[in-house]
Amino acid sequence: MPNPRILILNCYSDNHRSARGTPWIMPQSIAPAMLAGMLDPARVDIRLACEFRSGPFEDLGALQWAELLVLTGLNPAFDRMKQVTAYARTVNPGIVVAMGGPLARMLPKLSRRYFDYVCSDDVEQVVALVDAVFGPGHAAEIPIPRHDLLPGSRIIGYAEASRNCNFHCNFCSMTAEGREFMSYDLDDVRRQIEVLGYRQCVMFLDQNFFGGPRAHFKARMALLKELYEQRKFGGWAALVTADFFTNADNLSLARAAGCIGFFSGVESFSRAQISAFNKKQNLLLPQEEIIRSCLEAGLVFHYGLIFDLVEQRIDDLLAETDFIVANPRITLPSFLGFAIPLLGTPLFSRRLQEGQFLPNVRLRDMDGRSLVCHPEDAIEKAVAFAARMDKGLISKRKLAAHAWQFFRRYRTTLSKWGLLSMSYPRCGSNGCKNRRPARGNRLHRCQPAHR
C-alpha cells in the first residue's frame, strides 16, 4: 500500500504586500520541519514549504499530489490559510486540510468552518492527525526535525532546547495561550544539533532559552560546550529574557560554551512603558547596562523596539530613537514594530474594553506594522509615522556616525562579524532603508468588510 502523501505549509501574510520571500531574514520558521519530524519517514511521503522564506505558495502540482495538507502560521496568516485551502480544494477536491498554530487555539469554532481538522495542541498532535486520516502507525520512533526537506544553509541552523515562556508580557501570544514552560531532554538537543551537520551558527528559537531551573541551564551549557569543542558548530545564539544578565557568570558560561550572542526583548527604554507591558524582568537592570555588559563580554546583542501609539506620543518615540543612535555604547535595534493586541492577550482585552480598535480590523492587520487602534496623536500623524518606519526613522548620516563610533569602541572586543551585524544591522526595520516599502499607507483598510 503506498505511503500517505502529506504537504506541510507554513503560511505567511507579508506586511509589505509583496510577492517575494525573505530567505535572508533571521530567524526562519522551523515549524514544518518540526511537524514532519514527528512522523516516520519510512511510512509517509512528505513535502515541506514555507511562504515566509519562499514567498506565496503557487505549486498547484504539489496540491494535486497531496492527500493531506497541513497548514500552520501566525495570527495574520489566517486569511492566507483560507486562500490556500480554496486553491487546494479546487485542484484536488478529495484533499483533507488541517490547520494548527495560535489561531487553532484562539479561534477553534471559526477555524472548523474552513478546515477539516483543527489542531489545538503542540506539534506532537500531527501524529494523531495522520493516524486519524490514514490509520495508525505513523509516529517516528525518535522524533528528529526534517531540515533535509527545507532549503539548506551551511551558515545558519535552527534548533530548540525548550518550549513556551515563564513570563507573562501583556502583548505576547505565549501569555494568551497560558502554556507551561518546558525544557527538552538534553539527548533531544544533542540529536537536533547533530542532524543539522556543521553550521557556522546554531540559532535556538526558544521563547526563553534561560527559562526553567538554573540547573537545567547549566547542564545545557555543559552540553553545548562539549559539542562546541567537538566542532559540531562554529557558535550558537539564543533568545534570553533580561533576568539572564543579572548574573555575570551566565555570560562567562555562555561564551565558554561557544555562544556568539543573544537576542533579548528590550521593547522600550522607558521604565513606564516596560511596566505597562508587564515586562517585569526588564526592570531588574537598566536596559543600557544589559546591552553594554553583553557587548563588553564579547557577545553580540540584538533587540527590538515595540511602539505603542495608544499610550505613547510619537515625539517621545522619536526622542527615544535619537537617544539610541547618539549612544555608541549600545547597539541599534534590529527591528521596530507596533504593539499588537493579539487575540487572548491582556492587551487585546484592555483595548477591546476601552473601545480602542479602529473600524473593521482584521486578523491580517495585526502584523506589527499597521495601525489597528486609535493613536494618542492625530491619526494623520500616526499614519505618517508608520510610513517613516518603513522608509527609515533615522538618517543615514546618524547611522553612519553611530556605526563608526561603535566600531571604535568595540573593535577589540567583538568579532568582525559581530561588529558588522551590530554597528549597522540589516535584519530589521532599524531606520535604514533595508525593507521594501509598503503599498499605500499603514492605516488598515477601514472600508466596510466584503464577505
PEJO-V603910 format. One line per field, one symbol per residue. ss: DSSP state (H for helix, E for strand, C for the rest). Layout:
ss: ???
//
This chain:
ss: CCCEEEEEEECCCCCCCCCCCCCCCCCCCCHHHHHHHCECCCCEEEEEEEHHHHCCCCCHHHHHHCCEEEEECCHHHHHHHHHHHHHHHHHCCCCEEEEECHHHHHCHHHHHCCCCEEECCCCCHHHHHHHHHHCCCCECCCCCCCHHHCCCCCCEEEECCEECCCCCCCCCHHHHHCCCCEECCHHHHHHHHHHHCCECEEEECCCCCCCCCHHHHHHHHHHHHHHHHCCCECCEEEECCHHHHHCHHHHHHHHHCCEEEEECCCECCCHHHHHHCCCHHHHCCCHHHHHHHHHHCCCEEECEEEECCCCCCHHHHHHHHHHHHCCCCCCCCCEEEECCCCCCCHHHHHHHHCCCECCCCCHHHCCCCCECECCCCCHHHHHHHHHHHHHCCCCHHHHHHHHHHHHHHHCCCCCHHHHHHHHCCCCCCCCCCCCCCCCCCCECCCCCCCC
//
